[in-house]
Amino acid sequence: MSWALGKVILNGPLEKLPLDLSFPGWDGRVFLEIGFGDGGFLAYLASKESRAAVVGMEVCQWCATKAARRVLRLGLDNVRILRGDARYLIGFCFKRSSLDGVILNFPCPWPKKRHTERRVTSPRFAGLLSEYLKPKGVFSLATDVEWYAMATMEFFEAMEGFSVVQYEVNPVRGFLTKYERKWKAQGRDTYLVEVRYEGGAQEHIPVEDACPYVEEDFDMEVAWQQVSREVEIYDLVGTLRDRKGGKEGHMFVFRDIFRGGDGVILVSAITVDDGFEQHFYIRFYPKGNGYGVKLDPVGHPYRTPAVRMAIKEAAGVLRVEL
Ligand SMILES: C[S@@+](CC[C@H](N)C(=O)[O-])C[C@H]1O[C@@H](n2cnc3c(N)ncnc32)[C@H](O)[C@@H]1O
C-alpha cells in the first residue's frame, strides 16, 4: 500500500503551484485542515463532503503517512496532504480566495508571550485567512483551552471583515479527534469558535502580514558557464562555504560542499524567508565543455525569494550574469 501514498501526499515544490485540486465530480469547494494529527477528522470531513477537495497540512511526517494510509484504506479520492508548516504552505499552495473552510482542531495555544505570533489571534494569521478564504468562507477553531477560545472570539469580533458566527461549549460535531477524546476522558470542556470571512479585510491588514511569496517561472537550471579545469571549478565553488547573504527577511547561508567522482559538486544551503526555513543543495555539474548550476532535485525547496538569491549568489562564482 505504501507505494500509493504518493497519490495522497503531495510534494509541494514539485507540484505546479497553486495546486490544481480538481477531480471528477468536484463541486469547486476546498476545505483545509491544519495540523490534522492522525487524520481522523480529515477522513471524516472528506467522506462527509465527498464532492469537495479536502487538503490537510501537517508538520509531522509520521502523522502525514498515517493519515494517508487511512485515506487510502477508506478509498477517499478527494484528499490531498502536504507536509510542512501551514503558516507558509497556505501561501504557496492555494489560489487567493479559494478556500471554503479552514479547520484547526486542538492546536497548541502557545501560552508563552514570546509565542503570541503563532496563535490564530496574530494579525498575520488573520491576514492569511483574508487572502485565502472565499468571502463567506469559515475558519473554525476547536480547543480545550477556554481563554484561547475567548481570545479568538474577541480578536475576530474586533477585526474588520470577519464576524463570529458560532461559539459553543462542548459541541457535538459528528467526530471526536484524538486530542478531543483525550481531553474528554480527563473531564475537560471543549470549545468551538467559528468565524466567517465577510470579505474586504485586506485593506485593514498590512500587506506584509498577508505575505504569500511563492515565485512562479523559477527555472531549476539557472546558469551555464564554460570553465576550463575541474580543479578550478572546485576552488571557485569552495569560496561559497559559510557565505551569507540576503535582505529584508529573506536570508541564505551556504554550508558544506561535497565533491562527487563524476565532477558534480553539491553545496548545502539554508534559506529563511520570514521564519520559513528550507534546507537543500545547489548542484554544479559538468555540461558540454563547461559547468551548469541548478537546484539539486533531491532537496526540492519552494521557490522563495531567499532560494532565488542563494542560487544567484552560487551562480555568481562562475561569473554568470542572470
Ligand atoms: C495537539 S495536535 C492535534 C492533532 C489533531 N488535530 C487532533 O485534534 O487530534 C497538533 C498537531 O498540529 C501539528 N502542527 C503544529 N503546528 C503546525 C503547523 N504550523 N502546520 C501544520 N501542522 C502543525 C502538530 O504536528 C500536531 O500533529
The ligand as an SDF file (V2000), in Angstrom:
LIG
                    3D

 27 29  0  0  0  0  0  0  0  0999 V2000
   -2.1850   18.8920   19.5320 C   0  0  0  0  0  0  0  0  0  0  0  0
   -2.0690   18.1210   17.9810 S   0  0  0  0  0  0  0  0  0  0  0  0
   -3.7630   17.9780   17.4670 C   0  0  0  0  0  0  0  0  0  0  0  0
   -3.9560   16.9190   16.4280 C   0  0  0  0  0  0  0  0  0  0  0  0
   -5.3810   16.7510   15.8900 C   0  0  0  0  0  0  0  0  0  0  0  0
   -5.8580   17.9630   15.2470 N   0  0  0  0  0  0  0  0  0  0  0  0
   -6.3280   16.3070   16.9680 C   0  0  0  0  0  0  0  0  0  0  0  0
   -7.1980   17.0990   17.3390 O   0  0  0  0  0  0  0  0  0  0  0  0
   -6.1970   15.1580   17.4350 O   0  0  0  0  0  0  0  0  0  0  0  0
   -1.4810   19.4600   16.9600 C   0  0  0  0  0  0  0  0  0  0  0  0
   -0.9900   18.9940   15.5950 C   0  0  0  0  0  0  0  0  0  0  0  0
   -0.6870   20.1420   14.8130 O   0  0  0  0  0  0  0  0  0  0  0  0
    0.5120   19.9180   14.0990 C   0  0  0  0  0  0  0  0  0  0  0  0
    1.0700   21.2520   13.8180 N   0  0  0  0  0  0  0  0  0  0  0  0
    1.5850   22.1320   14.7150 C   0  0  0  0  0  0  0  0  0  0  0  0
    1.9400   23.2670   14.1270 N   0  0  0  0  0  0  0  0  0  0  0  0
    1.6500   23.1170   12.8110 C   0  0  0  0  0  0  0  0  0  0  0  0
    1.8130   23.9600   11.6690 C   0  0  0  0  0  0  0  0  0  0  0  0
    2.3390   25.1790   11.7770 N   0  0  0  0  0  0  0  0  0  0  0  0
    1.4210   23.4940   10.4480 N   0  0  0  0  0  0  0  0  0  0  0  0
    0.8940   22.2460   10.3330 C   0  0  0  0  0  0  0  0  0  0  0  0
    0.7330   21.4090   11.3900 N   0  0  0  0  0  0  0  0  0  0  0  0
    1.0920   21.8360   12.6040 C   0  0  0  0  0  0  0  0  0  0  0  0
    1.3440   19.0400   15.0150 C   0  0  0  0  0  0  0  0  0  0  0  0
    2.3160   18.2810   14.3250 O   0  0  0  0  0  0  0  0  0  0  0  0
    0.2690   18.1540   15.6460 C   0  0  0  0  0  0  0  0  0  0  0  0
    0.0680   16.9710   14.9010 O   0  0  0  0  0  0  0  0  0  0  0  0
  1  2  1  0
  2  3  1  0
  2 10  1  0
  3  4  1  0
  4  5  1  0
  5  6  1  0
  5  7  1  0
  7  8  2  0
  7  9  1  0
 10 11  1  0
 11 12  1  0
 11 26  1  0
 12 13  1  0
 13 14  1  0
 13 24  1  0
 14 15  1  0
 14 23  1  0
 15 16  2  0
 16 17  1  0
 17 18  1  0
 17 23  2  0
 18 19  1  0
 18 20  2  0
 20 21  1  0
 21 22  2  0
 22 23  1  0
 24 25  1  0
 24 26  1  0
 26 27  1  0
M  CHG  2   2   1   9  -1
M  END
$$$$
